[in-house]
Amino acid sequence: MTIKRLTVLLTLLILSTSVHAQRFNQGKINDNDRYGNFEVGMLMQYQNGSDIEGEGGSSLDIDSGWGWGFGLGWNWTENWNLSYRFSLNKPDYSATIVPEDPVEPAQTINYELSKNTHMFNLTYNFMDGPLTPYVQAGLGWTKLDSNIISRPPTTGCWWDPWWGWICSTTWETFETTEFAWNVGLGLRWDINRLVYMRGSWNREIISVSSGNLDFDTVTIEAGLQW
């Protein structure tokens, strides 16, 4: 082997070693329990009550109550997280409806409300370590279902070759789907590379025709990351 070939081989070896060292060091820099991980979690949520005044004296008073939900997220760095969160609450409510005709009496309805919320959140974790405070904000939509039938039920039947005649009854309720957003803060604990927990307070705001419905929620979440 000539001196020239030996010099070329040594140069290539030094360069490859340098590149490998840089990649190794970069990997060590990003060696974090969250970095690049996907996550899925289940949550329990306590939601405080809210009320709103409508036109002519109509009003809606929603009670406090517990709910549940789940979340899917991606930690594109150890600090930044993108996530989708679904939550469902079924609080009791009292609605007072004042007709436009002053001769007709006001009506008060006491029933159970179905409230399901879909949020796309951006979260910033202040620290790189396993225990970190964070802030969060997001946009989405909320469906509010009064669970009160809006028109008479309809029944349809069809023939099934295996089971014979099958009949099903469906009905529609008074409901609405509205734009919503939220802000909040919390504390995250990465117990290990697989399990995490979060606790947070959030203010959720739903834009309705007569104003805004504001809900304060306290959420406990536990999940897996990989």
N, C-alpha and C positions, 0 to 999 in steps of 0.2 A: 504494500500500500504506500502510495506516494505521500509526501508531506502535504501536498495540496488537498488530496482526498481526505486525509486525516483532519486537516483544519476545517474542511466543510462539514464533516461528520460531528466534530466537537461543537461547531457553531450551531448546527441543528439541534443537538442534544441540549445545549444551554438554553436555546430559545424554547424548546418544548417543555423543559423543566420550569422555566419562568412562567409560561402560559398556564401550566398545571398549578403552580403555586398561587397565581392570581385567582384562578377559579376556586381553589381550595379556600383561600382567604375570603373570597366573596361569599362562598357557602357558609363559612363560619360567621360572617357578619349577619347573614340572613337566617342563622340557625336559631329560630324563635318558634315557640309553640304555636303561634298563630300564622306566621308568615306563609302565604300561599294556600292556606287551608280552607276547605269548604266545611260548613257546619250545618247541623239540623238540630232543633231544640223544641221542647214542649214547654208551655208556660201556663201559669196561673195568674189571674189578673183581678184585682179589686178595683172597681170603678165607683167613683162617688156619684151622687145624684146631680141632676141638672134640671133647670126649668126655663121656660121661655114664654113671653107674653105675645099674643097675636092681636089681630084687629078686632075691635068691638068688644074686648074683654075676654076673648078666647085665650086659653092657656094650656100648657103641657108641663106636667111635673113628673119627672122620672126619678125613681128611687135608686139608692145605691145597691150594689150587688156584686157577686163573684162571677167570673167568666173563665174561659180557657182559650187556648190557641196554639199555634205552632209557628216556627220561623225557619227560613232557609237563608243562608248567608255565605259570603265569600270574603275572606281577609286577603285583599290583594297586597297589603303590606302588614307589618305588625301593628300599625297605627290606624289604617283605614279599612273600613268594612262596608260592604254593600249588602243589603238584605231585603227580603220580602217577609212580611209578617201578616198572618191572619188571626183575628180574634173574634170571639162570639160571646155576647152577653145577653141575658134574658131578664132584665129588671122589670119589676112592676111599675105601672105608670097610672096617672090620673089625668084625663083630658077633659077640659071644659069647653064645650062648643056653644057659641052664642050665634043664633041664626041672624041673617040680615033683617028679616021681618021682626020688628020689635014686639009684635003680638005673640009670636011663638016663644015658648019658654026655652031657657038654656038647658043643655043636656050635659051630664057628667058621666064619663065612661072610666071604669077602673078595670084594667086588664094587664096582660103581660106583653112586653115589647121584645121583639127579636132584633138585635143590633149586631150586624157582622161587618167588620172593617178589614179592608185590604190596604196595606201600606208598603211603600218602597222607601226604605230608610238609608241614610248615609250616616255612619258613626265614626267618630274620631276618638281613639284610645290615646290618652295622654302619655302613657308609659309603655316601654317595650317589654317589661317584665310580666310575670303571670298575674299580678294584682294591679289593676289600673282603673282609675276613674275615667269616665267618658261622657261625651255629649252626643246628642242625636237629633236629627231632623228628617222629616219625610213628607211625601205627598201620596195621596191615594183617594179612595172613595169608601163611603159607608152606606149600607142598605138598612133602612129602618122599616120594619114591618109591624103594623099595628095588631096583626092576627085577628082582625075583625073583617068578616066576609063583606065584600063590596057588592056582590050580586048573588042571586040564587045559585046553588051548586048545579053542575051539569053532569049527567051520567051517560057514558058511552059503553057499548058492548061490541065484542068482536068474537069470531069463531077461531078457536085454536085446534089444530088437528089432533093434538095430544090430550088437551084438557077440556075440550068442548067450549061452550060459551063462557066468556070471561067479561065481567062488567067492572068498570072503574068510575069513581066519582071524583071530580075535580072542582075546585073553587078558587076564586081570586079574592085577595084581601087588599085593604088600603095600605099601600107601601110607597116608598120613594127611595131613590138612590142619589146621593149628593156628594159633591166634592169635599174632601177632608184633608187636613194636614196636622202635623204634630211636631212638638219639640220636647226634649227631655234630657235628663242626665242620670247617670247611674254608676255602678261599680261592677267590674268584671273580674272573675277569678278563673284562670286556667289551672285547674287542679293538677292536670298532667297533659300529655300530648293528645289524649283522647277525650277527656271530659272537661267541660267548662260550666260555669254558673254565672248568671247575671241577675242583678237587682236594680230596678230603675223606677223613677217617677217620670210620668209624661203628661203633658197637656195636649189633649186632642180637641180639635175645633172642626165642627161640621157646619158647612154653609147651607142654610135652609132659606126658604122664600121670605120668612118673617124675621130673619136675623141669623144669629149663630148659636149653636148648641155647644157648650164647653164641658168637657169631661176631664177630670183629673184621675189618673190611673196609677196604681202601684203594681208592679209586675215582678214576679220571680220566675226565672227561666233556667232550665237545665238541659244540656244537650251534649252531642258528640261532634268531634271535629276530626278531619283526616286530610 
